[in-house]
Amino acid sequence: GAEKLEVSFSTVTVREYPIILGDNPAVSEGPPMEIGWTHFSEQLWDFEVFETTHPERRTYLQMNVPMNIRIQILQRSGESYKSIVHRSKTVKAMRIKRLETAQQLYRAKSQERMEKFGRGLKNIFSDKKKKERALMEKTKYLSEFYDEDLDQYEAELQAKIDEAR
């Protein structure tokens, strides 16, 4: 029969990480924040106790931290105001570059459509397509001719080999 597989947990490890100055340009304005790589605190909890005592999950909107609060958090984490302002400017420049790239990609699609349309019109008013089709037919005919010729030659060679045995 089919086995019923189960997974269970007995403990939960909660680690705390420092908040540091980030580099992701996805923030709407101001400095980005991220967590550091090395945790500074670790607590082991019984799973049932953790599930009944941890705070409710925050919604997406609740996780949005306004710029002035981010600046305060980063300063409390040890970042200088000068480094925060510098990173904010760097990230803003990156955000502008991304917008320019997105704009160019949009234009490239429009440009590609226009070129394709132009080629279509050119093909309608020229004999290029007719010449290509005629060349394809001629090539198809020649390949059939050579295939038959090669088949005959191969048969003759095989007959000579068989005869020599």
Number of C-alpha atoms within 10 A of each C-alpha: 3 4 5 5 5 5 4 6 8 8 13 15 11 12 12 13 14 14 18 18 23 17 16 13 20 12 18 12 15 20 26 23 18 14 13 14 10 10 12 10 10 11 9 11 14 12 14 12 11 15 12 9 8 8 8 8 8 9 8 7 7 8 9 11 14 12 15 11 10 19 22 12 17 22 16 11 13 11 16 13 13 9 13 20 14 14 19 21 15 14 23 19 13 16 18 12 12 14 12 12 12 12 11 12 12 11 12 12 11 12 12 11 12 12 12 12 12 12 11 11 11 13 13 12 9 10 10 12 13 12 11 11 11 12 12 12 12 11 12 11 12 12 12 11 11 11 12 12 11 12 10 12 12 12 11 12 11 12 11 11 10 9 8 7 5
